[in-house]
Amino acid sequence: AFTEYKLWVKAFTWKNEGESSAPIIVKTDVRGPSPPKIVNISCLAEDALFIQWQRPGRFYNSIDFYYVDYRSEEWLDFEEVALPARSPLGDETVHGSF
């Protein structure tokens, strides 16, 4: 999903405001990353999962962080954990009430 912007420029002096340039409409050429691929989930304990994933195949410049959302089938709401992106293969132990 690209973001569309409408922009224009004005010049100012200390005394007066100039006229606006003609507006232009531009779109960003940066999309969000494609989805990561989960490659392993292991149950470490009653309240801990080890999750491993591969970074997205398509992304611009770098991946900064991931969000892992989880819930028990008995819950309505998801829990969310924000994790920094450290390497091409992400892995993390998530503790919660599973």
Biopython code that builds the backbone (N, CA, C, O; Angstrom):
import numpy as np
from Bio.PDB.StructureBuilder import StructureBuilder

atoms = [
    (1, "ALA", "N", (0.837, -1.177, 0.000)),
    (1, "ALA", "CA", (0.000, 0.000, 0.000)),
    (1, "ALA", "C", (0.880, 1.238, 0.000)),
    (1, "ALA", "O", (1.694, 1.445, 0.899)),
    (2, "PHE", "N", (0.703, 2.026, -0.992)),
    (2, "PHE", "CA", (1.472, 3.250, -1.116)),
    (2, "PHE", "C", (0.716, 4.383, -0.432)),
    (2, "PHE", "O", (-0.505, 4.324, -0.284)),
    (3, "THR", "N", (1.443, 5.407, -0.018)),
    (3, "THR", "CA", (0.827, 6.589, 0.586)),
    (3, "THR", "C", (0.856, 7.717, -0.424)),
    (3, "THR", "O", (1.888, 7.979, -1.041)),
    (4, "GLU", "N", (-0.275, 8.386, -0.593)),
    (4, "GLU", "CA", (-0.360, 9.498, -1.538)),
    (4, "GLU", "C", (-0.272, 10.819, -0.777)),
    (4, "GLU", "O", (-0.911, 10.996, 0.260)),
    (5, "TYR", "N", (0.529, 11.742, -1.308)),
    (5, "TYR", "CA", (0.697, 13.062, -0.706)),
    (5, "TYR", "C", (0.407, 14.138, -1.737)),
    (5, "TYR", "O", (0.699, 13.981, -2.923)),
    (6, "LYS", "N", (-0.167, 15.223, -1.270)),
    (6, "LYS", "CA", (-0.338, 16.416, -2.093)),
    (6, "LYS", "C", (0.538, 17.480, -1.448)),
    (6, "LYS", "O", (0.407, 17.753, -0.254)),
    (7, "LEU", "N", (1.438, 18.088, -2.233)),
    (7, "LEU", "CA", (2.326, 19.064, -1.637)),
    (7, "LEU", "C", (2.540, 20.263, -2.531)),
    (7, "LEU", "O", (2.351, 20.209, -3.746)),
    (8, "TRP", "N", (2.941, 21.347, -1.893)),
    (8, "TRP", "CA", (3.259, 22.590, -2.577)),
    (8, "TRP", "C", (4.270, 23.339, -1.725)),
    (8, "TRP", "O", (4.517, 22.982, -0.573)),
    (9, "VAL", "N", (4.853, 24.381, -2.307)),
    (9, "VAL", "CA", (5.899, 25.143, -1.631)),
    (9, "VAL", "C", (5.532, 26.621, -1.651)),
    (9, "VAL", "O", (4.967, 27.118, -2.625)),
    (10, "LYS", "N", (5.859, 27.316, -0.567)),
    (10, "LYS", "CA", (5.684, 28.769, -0.477)),
    (10, "LYS", "C", (7.008, 29.386, -0.049)),
    (10, "LYS", "O", (7.770, 28.792, 0.713)),
    (11, "ALA", "N", (7.264, 30.576, -0.546)),
    (11, "ALA", "CA", (8.429, 31.336, -0.093)),
    (11, "ALA", "C", (7.957, 32.424, 0.870)),
    (11, "ALA", "O", (6.863, 32.967, 0.720)),
    (12, "PHE", "N", (8.780, 32.729, 1.843)),
    (12, "PHE", "CA", (8.459, 33.764, 2.825)),
    (12, "PHE", "C", (9.637, 34.724, 2.953)),
    (12, "PHE", "O", (10.796, 34.324, 2.842)),
    (13, "THR", "N", (9.329, 35.967, 3.183)),
    (13, "THR", "CA", (10.335, 36.924, 3.636)),
    (13, "THR", "C", (9.973, 37.252, 5.073)),
    (13, "THR", "O", (8.952, 36.781, 5.575)),
    (14, "TRP", "N", (10.783, 38.042, 5.734)),
    (14, "TRP", "CA", (10.456, 38.369, 7.122)),
    (14, "TRP", "C", (9.172, 39.182, 7.207)),
    (14, "TRP", "O", (8.571, 39.293, 8.275)),
    (15, "LYS", "N", (8.748, 39.758, 6.059)),
    (15, "LYS", "CA", (7.601, 40.653, 6.059)),
    (15, "LYS", "C", (6.365, 40.078, 5.349)),
    (15, "LYS", "O", (5.236, 40.384, 5.732)),
    (16, "ASN", "N", (6.572, 39.256, 4.329)),
    (16, "ASN", "CA", (5.453, 38.821, 3.486)),
    (16, "ASN", "C", (5.501, 37.325, 3.184)),
    (16, "ASN", "O", (6.550, 36.681, 3.186)),
    (17, "GLU", "N", (4.307, 36.822, 2.925)),
    (17, "GLU", "CA", (4.149, 35.435, 2.488)),
    (17, "GLU", "C", (3.952, 35.436, 0.987)),
    (17, "GLU", "O", (3.128, 36.191, 0.470)),
    (18, "GLY", "N", (4.705, 34.590, 0.273)),
    (18, "GLY", "CA", (4.558, 34.495, -1.174)),
    (18, "GLY", "C", (3.411, 33.583, -1.560)),
    (18, "GLY", "O", (2.741, 33.002, -0.706)),
    (19, "GLU", "N", (3.197, 33.469, -2.857)),
    (19, "GLU", "CA", (2.148, 32.585, -3.365)),
    (19, "GLU", "C", (2.634, 31.139, -3.376)),
    (19, "GLU", "O", (3.834, 30.869, -3.414)),
    (20, "SER", "N", (1.683, 30.228, -3.343)),
    (20, "SER", "CA", (2.012, 28.802, -3.380)),
    (20, "SER", "C", (2.364, 28.368, -4.786)),
    (20, "SER", "O", (1.834, 28.891, -5.767)),
    (21, "SER", "N", (3.262, 27.408, -4.870)),
    (21, "SER", "CA", (3.517, 26.774, -6.159)),
    (21, "SER", "C", (2.286, 25.967, -6.546)),
    (21, "SER", "O", (1.387, 25.770, -5.728)),
    (22, "ALA", "N", (2.242, 25.508, -7.772)),
    (22, "ALA", "CA", (1.161, 24.610, -8.178)),
    (22, "ALA", "C", (1.315, 23.313, -7.380)),
    (22, "ALA", "O", (2.433, 22.818, -7.231)),
    (23, "PRO", "N", (0.226, 22.760, -6.869)),
    (23, "PRO", "CA", (0.353, 21.522, -6.093)),
    (23, "PRO", "C", (0.676, 20.334, -6.997)),
    (23, "PRO", "O", (0.280, 20.288, -8.161)),
    (24, "ILE", "N", (1.399, 19.384, -6.431)),
    (24, "ILE", "CA", (1.643, 18.122, -7.132)),
    (24, "ILE", "C", (1.206, 16.988, -6.211)),
    (24, "ILE", "O", (1.202, 17.120, -4.987)),
    (25, "ILE", "N", (0.846, 15.892, -6.824)),
    (25, "ILE", "CA", (0.454, 14.705, -6.072)),
    (25, "ILE", "C", (1.494, 13.634, -6.354)),
    (25, "ILE", "O", (1.775, 13.317, -7.510)),
    (26, "VAL", "N", (2.064, 13.078, -5.290)),
    (26, "VAL", "CA", (3.078, 12.033, -5.420)),
    (26, "VAL", "C", (2.699, 10.867, -4.517)),
    (26, "VAL", "O", (1.980, 11.029, -3.531)),
    (27, "LYS", "N", (3.198, 9.691, -4.875)),
    (27, "LYS", "CA", (3.007, 8.500, -4.055)),
    (27, "LYS", "C", (4.368, 8.007, -3.592)),
    (27, "LYS", "O", (5.355, 8.089, -4.322)),
    (28, "THR", "N", (4.405, 7.497, -2.373)),
    (28, "THR", "CA", (5.640, 6.882, -1.900)),
    (28, "THR", "C", (5.888, 5.620, -2.715)),
    (28, "THR", "O", (4.952, 4.994, -3.213)),
    (29, "ASP", "N", (7.143, 5.260, -2.841)),
    (29, "ASP", "CA", (7.462, 4.030, -3.555)),
    (29, "ASP", "C", (7.886, 2.941, -2.577)),
    (29, "ASP", "O", (8.545, 1.974, -2.957)),
    (30, "VAL", "N", (7.504, 3.108, -1.322)),
    (30, "VAL", "CA", (7.879, 2.152, -0.290)),
    (30, "VAL", "C", (6.614, 1.477, 0.235)),
    (30, "VAL", "O", (5.705, 2.138, 0.736)),
    (31, "ARG", "N", (6.572, 0.164, 0.113)),
    (31, "ARG", "CA", (5.455, -0.604, 0.657)),
    (31, "ARG", "C", (5.902, -1.275, 1.946)),
    (31, "ARG", "O", (7.092, -1.345, 2.250)),
    (32, "GLY", "N", (4.944, -1.754, 2.679)),
    (32, "GLY", "CA", (5.264, -2.519, 3.876)),
    (32, "GLY", "C", (5.890, -3.850, 3.500)),
    (32, "GLY", "O", (5.776, -4.286, 2.355)),
    (33, "PRO", "N", (6.543, -4.496, 4.440)),
    (33, "PRO", "CA", (7.190, -5.779, 4.145)),
    (33, "PRO", "C", (6.171, -6.885, 3.883)),
    (33, "PRO", "O", (5.028, -6.826, 4.337)),
    (34, "SER", "N", (6.620, -7.893, 3.139)),
    (34, "SER", "CA", (5.797, -9.089, 2.962)),
    (34, "SER", "C", (5.786, -9.856, 4.293)),
    (34, "SER", "O", (6.561, -9.522, 5.189)),
    (35, "PRO", "N", (4.932, -10.867, 4.443)),
    (35, "PRO", "CA", (4.837, -11.543, 5.743)),
    (35, "PRO", "C", (6.068, -12.399, 6.050)),
    (35, "PRO", "O", (6.660, -12.984, 5.143)),
    (36, "PRO", "N", (6.455, -12.474, 7.332)),
    (36, "PRO", "CA", (7.497, -13.424, 7.720)),
    (36, "PRO", "C", (6.939, -14.847, 7.629)),
    (36, "PRO", "O", (5.725, -15.046, 7.588)),
    (37, "LYS", "N", (7.835, -15.825, 7.597)),
    (37, "LYS", "CA", (7.412, -17.229, 7.518)),
    (37, "LYS", "C", (7.791, -17.936, 8.819)),
    (37, "LYS", "O", (8.965, -17.988, 9.186)),
    (38, "ILE", "N", (6.790, -18.479, 9.512)),
    (38, "ILE", "CA", (7.061, -19.243, 10.738)),
    (38, "ILE", "C", (7.654, -20.585, 10.335)),
    (38, "ILE", "O", (7.072, -21.303, 9.521)),
    (39, "VAL", "N", (8.819, -20.930, 10.905)),
    (39, "VAL", "CA", (9.487, -22.183, 10.557)),
    (39, "VAL", "C", (9.525, -23.176, 11.720)),
    (39, "VAL", "O", (9.780, -24.361, 11.506)),
    (40, "ASN", "N", (9.276, -22.709, 12.950)),
    (40, "ASN", "CA", (9.303, -23.621, 14.090)),
    (40, "ASN", "C", (8.539, -23.007, 15.260)),
    (40, "ASN", "O", (8.691, -21.823, 15.563)),
    (41, "ILE", "N", (7.729, -23.813, 15.903)),
    (41, "ILE", "CA", (7.116, -23.445, 17.182)),
    (41, "ILE", "C", (7.280, -24.647, 18.100)),
    (41, "ILE", "O", (6.877, -25.760, 17.760)),
    (42, "SER", "N", (7.870, -24.417, 19.261)),
    (42, "SER", "CA", (8.070, -25.487, 20.235)),
    (42, "SER", "C", (7.504, -25.058, 21.575)),
    (42, "SER", "O", (7.679, -23.918, 22.004)),
    (43, "CYS", "N", (6.831, -25.977, 22.222)),
    (43, "CYS", "CA", (6.298, -25.717, 23.559)),
    (43, "CYS", "C", (7.399, -26.025, 24.567)),
    (43, "CYS", "O", (7.806, -27.178, 24.708)),
    (44, "LEU", "N", (7.881, -25.005, 25.265)),
    (44, "LEU", "CA", (8.954, -25.183, 26.243)),
    (44, "LEU", "C", (8.420, -25.487, 27.636)),
    (44, "LEU", "O", (9.060, -26.191, 28.417)),
    (45, "ALA", "N", (7.261, -24.958, 27.933)),
    (45, "ALA", "CA", (6.631, -25.159, 29.240)),
    (45, "ALA", "C", (5.151, -24.838, 29.086)),
    (45, "ALA", "O", (4.691, -24.468, 28.006)),
    (46, "GLU", "N", (4.425, -24.984, 30.167)),
    (46, "GLU", "CA", (2.993, -24.706, 30.125)),
    (46, "GLU", "C", (2.699, -23.253, 29.749)),
    (46, "GLU", "O", (1.637, -22.943, 29.209)),
    (47, "ASP", "N", (3.655, -22.370, 30.043)),
    (47, "ASP", "CA", (3.446, -20.944, 29.776)),
    (47, "ASP", "C", (4.537, -20.338, 28.889)),
    (47, "ASP", "O", (4.776, -19.132, 28.946)),
    (48, "ALA", "N", (5.206, -21.167, 28.067)),
    (48, "ALA", "CA", (6.292, -20.633, 27.233)),
    (48, "ALA", "C", (6.354, -21.342, 25.887)),
    (48, "ALA", "O", (6.330, -22.570, 25.813)),
    (49, "LEU", "N", (6.435, -20.548, 24.825)),
    (49, "LEU", "CA", (6.609, -21.060, 23.466)),
    (49, "LEU", "C", (7.900, -20.502, 22.886)),
    (49, "LEU", "O", (8.236, -19.339, 23.109)),
    (50, "PHE", "N", (8.622, -21.333, 22.139)),
    (50, "PHE", "CA", (9.777, -20.870, 21.379)),
    (50, "PHE", "C", (9.323, -20.762, 19.932)),
    (50, "PHE", "O", (8.839, -21.738, 19.358)),
    (51, "ILE", "N", (9.474, -19.589, 19.345)),
    (51, "ILE", "CA", (9.008, -19.336, 17.980)),
    (51, "ILE", "C", (10.197, -18.930, 17.124)),
    (51, "ILE", "O", (11.005, -18.092, 17.527)),
    (52, "GLN", "N", (10.301, -19.528, 15.941)),
    (52, "GLN", "CA", (11.342, -19.168, 14.976)),
    (52, "GLN", "C", (10.684, -18.807, 13.664)),
    (52, "GLN", "O", (9.738, -19.468, 13.237)),
    (53, "TRP", "N", (11.185, -17.749, 13.012)),
    (53, "TRP", "CA", (10.632, -17.329, 11.731)),
    (53, "TRP", "C", (11.735, -16.799, 10.836)),
    (53, "TRP", "O", (12.812, -16.417, 11.295)),
    (54, "GLN", "N", (11.433, -16.788, 9.537)),
    (54, "GLN", "CA", (12.327, -16.176, 8.553)),
    (54, "GLN", "C", (11.818, -14.774, 8.275)),
    (54, "GLN", "O", (10.612, -14.527, 8.257)),
    (55, "ARG", "N", (12.755, -13.859, 8.058)),
    (55, "ARG", "CA", (12.319, -12.491, 7.779)),
    (55, "ARG", "C", (11.585, -12.444, 6.442)),
    (55, "ARG", "O", (11.732, -13.353, 5.625)),
    (56, "PRO", "N", (10.806, -11.407, 6.215)),
    (56, "PRO", "CA", (10.059, -11.288, 4.955)),
    (56, "PRO", "C", (10.985, -11.300, 3.743)),
    (56, "PRO", "O", (12.120, -10.829, 3.805)),
    (57, "GLY", "N", (10.489, -11.836, 2.662)),
    (57, "GLY", "CA", (11.265, -11.860, 1.425)),
    (57, "GLY", "C", (11.361, -10.492, 0.773)),
    (57, "GLY", "O", (12.317, -10.210, 0.052)),
    (58, "ARG", "N", (10.366, -9.635, 1.025)),
    (58, "ARG", "CA", (10.359, -8.291, 0.431)),
    (58, "ARG", "C", (10.243, -7.252, 1.538)),
    (58, "ARG", "O", (9.288, -7.260, 2.316)),
    (59, "PHE", "N", (11.217, -6.364, 1.599)),
    (59, "PHE", "CA", (11.147, -5.240, 2.532)),
    (59, "PHE", "C", (12.080, -4.147, 2.037)),
    (59, "PHE", "O", (13.006, -4.407, 1.270)),
    (60, "TYR", "N", (11.828, -2.928, 2.481)),
    (60, "TYR", "CA", (12.640, -1.789, 2.092)),
    (60, "TYR", "C", (13.670, -1.514, 3.173)),
    (60, "TYR", "O", (13.315, -1.286, 4.329)),
    (61, "ASN", "N", (14.919, -1.535, 2.809)),
    (61, "ASN", "CA", (16.038, -1.162, 3.670)),
    (61, "ASN", "C", (16.253, -2.140, 4.819)),
    (61, "ASN", "O", (17.221, -2.900, 4.785)),
    (62, "SER", "N", (15.399, -2.154, 5.827)),
    (62, "SER", "CA", (15.619, -3.040, 6.972)),
    (62, "SER", "C", (14.297, -3.329, 7.680)),
    (62, "SER", "O", (13.313, -2.605, 7.534)),
    (63, "ILE", "N", (14.314, -4.408, 8.448)),
    (63, "ILE", "CA", (13.207, -4.723, 9.346)),
    (63, "ILE", "C", (13.626, -4.206, 10.713)),
    (63, "ILE", "O", (14.706, -4.551, 11.193)),
    (64, "ASP", "N", (12.815, -3.406, 11.335)),
    (64, "ASP", "CA", (13.172, -2.819, 12.625)),
    (64, "ASP", "C", (12.675, -3.642, 13.811)),
    (64, "ASP", "O", (13.380, -3.778, 14.811)),
    (65, "PHE", "N", (11.469, -4.188, 13.706)),
    (65, "PHE", "CA", (10.927, -4.991, 14.794)),
    (65, "PHE", "C", (9.787, -5.850, 14.274)),
    (65, "PHE", "O", (9.290, -5.646, 13.167)),
    (66, "TYR", "N", (9.384, -6.808, 15.089)),
    (66, "TYR", "CA", (8.255, -7.689, 14.805)),
    (66, "TYR", "C", (7.259, -7.588, 15.954)),
    (66, "TYR", "O", (7.631, -7.286, 17.088)),
    (67, "TYR", "N", (6.001, -7.840, 15.650)),
    (67, "TYR", "CA", (4.987, -8.020, 16.678)),
    (67, "TYR", "C", (4.544, -9.474, 16.624)),
    (67, "TYR", "O", (4.232, -9.993, 15.552)),
    (68, "VAL", "N", (4.516, -10.127, 17.772)),
    (68, "VAL", "CA", (3.970, -11.477, 17.883)),
    (68, "VAL", "C", (2.666, -11.350, 18.659)),
    (68, "VAL", "O", (2.660, -10.900, 19.805)),
    (69, "ASP", "N", (1.572, -11.745, 18.038)),
    (69, "ASP", "CA", (0.258, -11.720, 18.676)),
    (69, "ASP", "C", (-0.162, -13.155, 18.962)),
    (69, "ASP", "O", (-0.018, -14.030, 18.108)),
    (70, "TYR", "N", (-0.674, -13.394, 20.149)),
    (70, "TYR", "CA", (-1.089, -14.742, 20.513)),
    (70, "TYR", "C", (-2.273, -14.679, 21.473)),
    (70, "TYR", "O", (-2.535, -13.657, 22.107)),
    (71, "ARG", "N", (-2.972, -15.795, 21.556)),
    (71, "ARG", "CA", (-4.060, -15.932, 22.522)),
    (71, "ARG", "C", (-4.412, -17.401, 22.661)),
    (71, "ARG", "O", (-4.139, -18.204, 21.769)),
    (72, "SER", "N", (-5.002, -17.736, 23.753)),
    (72, "SER", "CA", (-5.578, -19.051, 23.964)),
    (72, "SER", "C", (-6.885, -19.101, 23.186)),
    (72, "SER", "O", (-7.514, -18.067, 22.963)),
    (73, "GLU", "N", (-7.287, -20.269, 22.782)),
    (73, "GLU", "CA", (-8.574, -20.410, 22.095)),
    (73, "GLU", "C", (-9.735, -20.023, 23.012)),
    (73, "GLU", "O", (-10.845, -19.776, 22.540)),
    (74, "GLU", "N", (-9.481, -19.971, 24.310)),
    (74, "GLU", "CA", (-10.515, -19.609, 25.278)),
    (74, "GLU", "C", (-10.631, -18.100, 25.467)),
    (74, "GLU", "O", (-11.585, -17.636, 26.092)),
    (75, "TRP", "N", (-9.691, -17.331, 24.947)),
    (75, "TRP", "CA", (-9.686, -15.875, 25.118)),
    (75, "TRP", "C", (-10.328, -15.189, 23.930)),
    (75, "TRP", "O", (-10.393, -15.746, 22.834)),
    (76, "LEU", "N", (-10.798, -13.979, 24.158)),
    (76, "LEU", "CA", (-11.288, -13.140, 23.065)),
    (76, "LEU", "C", (-10.194, -12.213, 22.547)),
    (76, "LEU", "O", (-10.075, -11.981, 21.344)),
    (77, "ASP", "N", (-9.395, -11.684, 23.482)),
    (77, "ASP", "CA", (-8.381, -10.695, 23.117)),
    (77, "ASP", "C", (-7.009, -11.326, 22.936)),
    (77, "ASP", "O", (-6.667, -12.315, 23.584)),
    (78, "PHE", "N", (-6.232, -10.731, 22.039)),
    (78, "PHE", "CA", (-4.866, -11.167, 21.794)),
    (78, "PHE", "C", (-3.905, -10.444, 22.723)),
    (78, "PHE", "O", (-4.132, -9.290, 23.087)),
    (79, "GLU", "N", (-2.837, -11.121, 23.104)),
    (79, "GLU", "CA", (-1.691, -10.497, 23.765)),
    (79, "GLU", "C", (-0.704, -10.154, 22.653)),
    (79, "GLU", "O", (-0.649, -10.837, 21.630)),
    (80, "GLU", "N", (0.070, -9.099, 22.857)),
    (80, "GLU", "CA", (1.022, -8.687, 21.828)),
    (80, "GLU", "C", (2.385, -8.438, 22.460)),
    (80, "GLU", "O", (2.494, -7.810, 23.513)),
    (81, "VAL", "N", (3.428, -8.947, 21.791)),
    (81, "VAL", "CA", (4.802, -8.744, 22.226)),
    (81, "VAL", "C", (5.549, -8.085, 21.077)),
    (81, "VAL", "O", (5.503, -8.574, 19.948)),
    (82, "ALA", "N", (6.243, -6.972, 21.351)),
    (82, "ALA", "CA", (7.075, -6.304, 20.342)),
    (82, "ALA", "C", (8.505, -6.798, 20.518)),
    (82, "ALA", "O", (9.045, -6.791, 21.624)),
    (83, "LEU", "N", (9.112, -7.228, 19.411)),
    (83, "LEU", "CA", (10.458, -7.795, 19.458)),
    (83, "LEU", "C", (11.368, -7.083, 18.468)),
    (83, "LEU", "O", (10.973, -6.867, 17.322)),
    (84, "PRO", "N", (12.574, -6.715, 18.879)),
    (84, "PRO", "CA", (13.510, -6.092, 17.932)),
    (84, "PRO", "C", (13.979, -7.112, 16.900)),
    (84, "PRO", "O", (14.109, -8.297, 17.208)),
    (85, "ALA", "N", (14.229, -6.658, 15.690)),
    (85, "ALA", "CA", (14.751, -7.535, 14.635)),
    (85, "ALA", "C", (16.264, -7.603, 14.806)),
    (85, "ALA", "O", (16.955, -6.589, 14.708)),
    (86, "ARG", "N", (16.770, -8.800, 15.062)),
    (86, "ARG", "CA", (18.202, -8.950, 15.340)),
    (86, "ARG", "C", (18.974, -9.619, 14.219)),
    (86, "ARG", "O", (20.154, -9.327, 14.022)),
    (87, "SER", "N", (18.329, -10.512, 13.484)),
    (87, "SER", "CA", (19.046, -11.277, 12.461)),
    (87, "SER", "C", (18.048, -11.745, 11.405)),
    (87, "SER", "O", (16.839, -11.621, 11.599)),
    (88, "PRO", "N", (18.551, -12.287, 10.276)),
    (88, "PRO", "CA", (17.634, -12.771, 9.234)),
    (88, "PRO", "C", (16.675, -13.855, 9.726)),
    (88, "PRO", "O", (15.550, -13.955, 9.236)),
    (89, "LEU", "N", (17.114, -14.671, 10.698)),
    (89, "LEU", "CA", (16.233, -15.690, 11.270)),
    (89, "LEU", "C", (15.835, -15.215, 12.656)),
    (89, "LEU", "O", (16.667, -15.173, 13.562)),
    (90, "GLY", "N", (14.571, -14.858, 12.829)),
    (90, "GLY", "CA", (14.101, -14.387, 14.128)),
    (90, "GLY", "C", (13.782, -15.562, 15.016)),
    (90, "GLY", "O", (13.234, -16.566, 14.561)),
    (91, "ASP", "N", (14.122, -15.440, 16.280)),
    (91, "ASP", "CA", (13.699, -16.453, 17.238)),
    (91, "ASP", "C", (13.508, -15.793, 18.591)),
    (91, "ASP", "O", (14.233, -14.872, 18.967)),
    (92, "GLU", "N", (12.527, -16.280, 19.301)),
    (92, "GLU", "CA", (12.189, -15.652, 20.572)),
    (92, "GLU", "C", (11.395, -16.631, 21.413)),
    (92, "GLU", "O", (10.622, -17.430, 20.884)),
    (93, "THR", "N", (11.583, -16.570, 22.715)),
    (93, "THR", "CA", (10.745, -17.313, 23.644)),
    (93, "THR", "C", (9.676, -16.359, 24.159)),
    (93, "THR", "O", (9.990, -15.289, 24.680)),
    (94, "VAL", "N", (8.431, -16.743, 24.012)),
    (94, "VAL", "CA", (7.306, -15.921, 24.446)),
    (94, "VAL", "C", (6.670, -16.600, 25.653)),
    (94, "VAL", "O", (6.290, -17.770, 25.596)),
    (95, "HIS", "N", (6.561, -15.850, 26.745)),
    (95, "HIS", "CA", (5.934, -16.362, 27.963)),
    (95, "HIS", "C", (4.554, -15.743, 28.101)),
    (95, "HIS", "O", (4.377, -14.549, 27.859)),
    (96, "GLY", "N", (3.602, -16.532, 28.480)),
    (96, "GLY", "CA", (2.252, -16.016, 28.662)),
    (96, "GLY", "C", (1.357, -17.090, 29.221)),
    (96, "GLY", "O", (1.816, -18.179, 29.569)),
    (97, "SER", "N", (0.102, -16.789, 29.305)),
    (97, "SER", "CA", (-0.886, -17.764, 29.754)),
    (97, "SER", "C", (-1.471, -18.424, 28.519)),
    (97, "SER", "O", (-2.405, -17.904, 27.907)),
    (98, "PHE", "N", (-0.926, -19.551, 28.163)),
    (98, "PHE", "CA", (-1.401, -20.255, 26.978)),
    (98, "PHE", "C", (-2.404, -21.268, 27.425)),
    (98, "PHE", "O", (-2.956, -21.997, 26.600)),
]
sb = StructureBuilder()
sb.init_structure("model")
sb.init_model(0)
sb.init_chain("A")
sb.init_seg("    ")
for serial, (resi, resn, name, xyz) in enumerate(atoms, 1):
    if name == "N":
        sb.init_residue(resn, " ", resi, " ")
    sb.init_atom(name, np.array(xyz, "f"), 0.0, 1.0, " ", f" {name:<3s}", serial, name[0])
structure = sb.get_structure()
